[in-house]
Amino acid sequence: MCASCLFDIYSEYFIVMKFTESITENRVYRQMYSRANNVVCKNIVVYLRRNRLGINRLGLTCTKTVGKAVERNRAKRLMKEAYRLNEDKLLKGYDIIIVARTRTKNARFFEVEKDFLYASKKLSFLLECE
């Protein structure tokens, strides 16, 4: 079975982000926290910095102050979904870190999405609407 066939099968059952990779290196997180532009919202904090890769890289973080593992995972799912649904509206070539705040565990999806869009607009990261 070829790789493209596996991808087609995989993407049928799982939701895949088209233009995004994950940030996995600790040094990237440290650089982002110290040098990137950020916006603090009610439920999330968004860090944004230009990269030279032509694709977006996404990092999601939750500290233990958010809650136990189930609550942290729910918060990460909400943030990831807010990003995924609006991925087409965003500029390419950026590193993005979304940090959950303590309130995120009780937040509804539309609140997290609203905060993400607000932060994206504030950071001039949204594509211009025609």
Phi and psi restraints in degrees (value plus and minus 20) as a CYANA .aco file:
   2 CYS   PHI     -98.2   -58.2
   2 CYS   PSI     142.6   182.6
   3 ALA   PHI     -83.8   -43.8
   3 ALA   PSI     -58.5   -18.5
   4 SER   PHI     -87.7   -47.7
   4 SER   PSI     -52.5   -12.5
   5 CYS   PHI     -85.8   -45.8
   5 CYS   PSI     -61.9   -21.9
   6 LEU   PHI     -83.5   -43.5
   6 LEU   PSI     -60.2   -20.2
   7 PHE   PHI     -83.4   -43.4
   7 PHE   PSI     -61.7   -21.7
   8 ASP   PHI     -81.4   -41.4
   8 ASP   PSI     -63.1   -23.1
   9 ILE   PHI     -85.8   -45.8
   9 ILE   PSI     -65.1   -25.1
  10 TYR   PHI     -81.6   -41.6
  10 TYR   PSI     -66.6   -26.6
  11 SER   PHI     -91.2   -51.2
  11 SER   PSI     -38.7     1.3
  12 GLU   PHI     -87.3   -47.3
  12 GLU   PSI     -58.6   -18.6
  13 TYR   PHI    -116.9   -76.9
  13 TYR   PSI     -45.0    -5.0
  14 PHE   PHI    -140.8  -100.8
  14 PHE   PSI     130.4   170.4
  15 ILE   PHI    -104.5   -64.5
  15 ILE   PSI     103.7   143.7
  16 VAL   PHI    -135.2   -95.2
  16 VAL   PSI     116.8   156.8
  17 MET   PHI    -102.2   -62.2
  17 MET   PSI     111.9   151.9
  18 LYS   PHI     -96.3   -56.3
  18 LYS   PSI     -63.8   -23.8
  19 PHE   PHI    -136.6   -96.6
  19 PHE   PSI       4.8    44.8
  20 THR   PHI    -156.4  -116.4
  20 THR   PSI     122.2   162.2
  21 GLU   PHI    -138.2   -98.2
  21 GLU   PSI     147.7   187.7
  22 SER   PHI    -110.5   -70.5
  22 SER   PSI     128.0   168.0
  23 ILE   PHI    -108.7   -68.7
  23 ILE   PSI     102.2   142.2
  24 THR   PHI    -138.5   -98.5
  24 THR   PSI     -33.1     6.9
  25 GLU   PHI    -113.2   -73.2
  25 GLU   PSI     112.8   152.8
  26 ASN   PHI     -83.0   -43.0
  26 ASN   PSI     -56.1   -16.1
  27 ARG   PHI     -83.1   -43.1
  27 ARG   PSI     -52.5   -12.5
  28 VAL   PHI     -87.2   -47.2
  28 VAL   PSI     -62.8   -22.8
  29 TYR   PHI     -80.6   -40.6
  29 TYR   PSI     -65.8   -25.8
  30 ARG   PHI     -82.5   -42.5
  30 ARG   PSI     -61.8   -21.8
  31 GLN   PHI     -83.4   -43.4
  31 GLN   PSI     -61.6   -21.6
  32 MET   PHI     -83.7   -43.7
  32 MET   PSI     -64.4   -24.4
  33 TYR   PHI     -83.7   -43.7
  33 TYR   PSI     -53.2   -13.2
  34 SER   PHI    -109.1   -69.1
  34 SER   PSI     -51.9   -11.9
  35 ARG   PHI    -136.9   -96.9
  35 ARG   PSI     -35.4     4.6
  36 ALA   PHI    -101.3   -61.3
  36 ALA   PSI     138.4   178.4
  37 ASN   PHI     -94.5   -54.5
  37 ASN   PSI     124.9   164.9
  38 ASN   PHI    -160.5  -120.5
  38 ASN   PSI     137.1   177.1
  39 VAL   PHI    -153.5  -113.5
  39 VAL   PSI     110.8   150.8
  40 VAL   PHI    -120.8   -80.8
  40 VAL   PSI     105.3   145.3
  41 CYS   PHI    -136.6   -96.6
  41 CYS   PSI    -197.6  -157.6
  42 LYS   PHI     -82.8   -42.8
  42 LYS   PSI     -63.9   -23.9
  43 ASN   PHI    -128.0   -88.0
  43 ASN   PSI     -41.6    -1.6
  44 ILE   PHI    -160.8  -120.8
  44 ILE   PSI     143.7   183.7
  45 VAL   PHI    -142.3  -102.3
  45 VAL   PSI     111.7   151.7
  46 VAL   PHI    -136.1   -96.1
  46 VAL   PSI     105.4   145.4
  47 TYR   PHI    -126.4   -86.4
  47 TYR   PSI     117.4   157.4
  48 LEU   PHI    -159.2  -119.2
  48 LEU   PSI     113.8   153.8
  49 ARG   PHI    -169.8  -129.8
  49 ARG   PSI     118.7   158.7
  50 ARG   PHI     -89.8   -49.8
  50 ARG   PSI     119.8   159.8
  51 ASN   PHI    -139.2   -99.2
  51 ASN   PSI     154.0   194.0
  52 ARG   PHI    -128.6   -88.6
  52 ARG   PSI       5.3    45.3
  53 LEU   PHI    -116.2   -76.2
  53 LEU   PSI     -39.7     0.3
  54 GLY   PHI      62.5   102.5
  54 GLY   PSI     -21.9    18.1
  55 ILE   PHI    -148.8  -108.8
  55 ILE   PSI     141.8   181.8
  56 ASN   PHI    -108.5   -68.5
  56 ASN   PSI     127.3   167.3
  57 ARG   PHI    -142.8  -102.8
  57 ARG   PSI     113.4   153.4
  58 LEU   PHI    -137.4   -97.4
  58 LEU   PSI     114.6   154.6
  59 GLY   PHI    -146.0  -106.0
  59 GLY   PSI     115.1   155.1
  60 LEU   PHI    -139.8   -99.8
  60 LEU   PSI     111.8   151.8
  61 THR   PHI    -153.8  -113.8
  61 THR   PSI     126.1   166.1
  62 CYS   PHI    -160.0  -120.0
  62 CYS   PSI     108.7   148.7
  63 THR   PHI    -110.7   -70.7
  63 THR   PSI     150.8   190.8
  64 LYS   PHI     -90.3   -50.3
  64 LYS   PSI     -32.4     7.6
  65 THR   PHI     -90.2   -50.2
  65 THR   PSI     -38.7     1.3
  66 VAL   PHI     -87.8   -47.8
  66 VAL   PSI     -57.5   -17.5
  67 GLY   PHI     131.2   171.2
  67 GLY   PSI    -184.8  -144.8
  68 LYS   PHI     -95.8   -55.8
  68 LYS   PSI     158.9   198.9
  69 ALA   PHI     -76.5   -36.5
  69 ALA   PSI     -60.0   -20.0
  70 VAL   PHI     -83.7   -43.7
  70 VAL   PSI     -62.7   -22.7
  71 GLU   PHI     -89.7   -49.7
  71 GLU   PSI     -58.9   -18.9
  72 ARG   PHI     -85.0   -45.0
  72 ARG   PSI     -61.8   -21.8
  73 ASN   PHI     -85.1   -45.1
  73 ASN   PSI     -58.5   -18.5
  74 ARG   PHI     -83.9   -43.9
  74 ARG   PSI     -62.4   -22.4
  75 ALA   PHI     -81.8   -41.8
  75 ALA   PSI     -61.9   -21.9
  76 LYS   PHI     -86.5   -46.5
  76 LYS   PSI     -57.3   -17.3
  77 ARG   PHI     -83.2   -43.2
  77 ARG   PSI     -62.5   -22.5
  78 LEU   PHI     -82.1   -42.1
  78 LEU   PSI     -64.9   -24.9
  79 MET   PHI     -87.0   -47.0
  79 MET   PSI     -61.6   -21.6
  80 LYS   PHI     -84.7   -44.7
  80 LYS   PSI     -60.7   -20.7
  81 GLU   PHI     -88.4   -48.4
  81 GLU   PSI     -59.0   -19.0
  82 ALA   PHI     -80.6   -40.6
  82 ALA   PSI     -60.5   -20.5
  83 TYR   PHI     -88.2   -48.2
  83 TYR   PSI     -67.0   -27.0
  84 ARG   PHI     -80.6   -40.6
  84 ARG   PSI     -63.1   -23.1
  85 LEU   PHI     -88.6   -48.6
  85 LEU   PSI     -43.6    -3.6
  86 ASN   PHI    -130.8   -90.8
  86 ASN   PSI      -8.1    31.9
  87 GLU   PHI     -79.3   -39.3
  87 GLU   PSI     -57.7   -17.7
  88 ASP   PHI     -89.2   -49.2
  88 ASP   PSI     -41.1    -1.1
  89 LYS   PHI    -107.3   -67.3
  89 LYS   PSI     -23.1    16.9
  90 LEU   PHI    -123.4   -83.4
  90 LEU   PSI     131.4   171.4
  91 LEU   PHI     -88.6   -48.6
  91 LEU   PSI     135.1   175.1
  92 LYS   PHI    -119.6   -79.6
  92 LYS   PSI     135.5   175.5
  93 GLY   PHI      72.5   112.5
  93 GLY   PSI      14.0    54.0
  94 TYR   PHI    -149.8  -109.8
  94 TYR   PSI     132.4   172.4
  95 ASP   PHI    -118.6   -78.6
  95 ASP   PSI     111.3   151.3
  96 ILE   PHI    -146.9  -106.9
  96 ILE   PSI     111.1   151.1
  97 ILE   PHI    -141.6  -101.6
  97 ILE   PSI     108.7   148.7
  98 ILE   PHI    -133.9   -93.9
  98 ILE   PSI     102.8   142.8
  99 VAL   PHI    -130.0   -90.0
  99 VAL   PSI     109.5   149.5
 100 ALA   PHI     -98.9   -58.9
 100 ALA   PSI     119.4   159.4
 101 ARG   PHI    -118.2   -78.2
 101 ARG   PSI     151.3   191.3
 102 THR   PHI     -78.1   -38.1
 102 THR   PSI     -54.6   -14.6
 103 ARG   PHI     -89.9   -49.9
 103 ARG   PSI     -37.5     2.5
 104 THR   PHI     -81.4   -41.4
 104 THR   PSI     -50.6   -10.6
 105 LYS   PHI     -84.3   -44.3
 105 LYS   PSI     -46.8    -6.8
 106 ASN   PHI    -122.2   -82.2
 106 ASN   PSI     -19.1    20.9
 107 ALA   PHI     -99.5   -59.5
 107 ALA   PSI     131.9   171.9
 108 ARG   PHI    -110.1   -70.1
 108 ARG   PSI     141.9   181.9
 109 PHE   PHI     -78.6   -38.6
 109 PHE   PSI     -64.9   -24.9
 110 PHE   PHI     -82.6   -42.6
 110 PHE   PSI     -48.6    -8.6
 111 GLU   PHI     -89.9   -49.9
 111 GLU   PSI     -62.4   -22.4
 112 VAL   PHI     -86.2   -46.2
 112 VAL   PSI     -61.5   -21.5
 113 GLU   PHI     -84.6   -44.6
 113 GLU   PSI     -60.9   -20.9
 114 LYS   PHI     -82.5   -42.5
 114 LYS   PSI     -62.5   -22.5
 115 ASP   PHI     -84.2   -44.2
 115 ASP   PSI     -60.9   -20.9
 116 PHE   PHI     -84.2   -44.2
 116 PHE   PSI     -64.0   -24.0
 117 LEU   PHI     -85.7   -45.7
 117 LEU   PSI     -59.2   -19.2
 118 TYR   PHI     -81.1   -41.1
 118 TYR   PSI     -67.1   -27.1
 119 ALA   PHI     -84.6   -44.6
 119 ALA   PSI     -59.2   -19.2
 120 SER   PHI     -84.3   -44.3
 120 SER   PSI     -61.2   -21.2
 121 LYS   PHI     -87.0   -47.0
 121 LYS   PSI     -61.4   -21.4
 122 LYS   PHI     -84.1   -44.1
 122 LYS   PSI     -54.7   -14.7
 123 LEU   PHI    -108.3   -68.3
 123 LEU   PSI     -14.2    25.8
 124 SER   PHI      36.7    76.7
 124 SER   PSI      26.2    66.2
 125 PHE   PHI    -129.4   -89.4
 125 PHE   PSI     -29.6    10.4
 126 LEU   PHI    -106.5   -66.5
 126 LEU   PSI     123.8   163.8
 127 LEU   PHI     -87.8   -47.8
 127 LEU   PSI     129.0   169.0
 128 GLU   PHI     -90.0   -50.0
 128 GLU   PSI     112.6   152.6
 129 CYS   PHI     -98.4   -58.4
 129 CYS   PSI     121.6   161.6
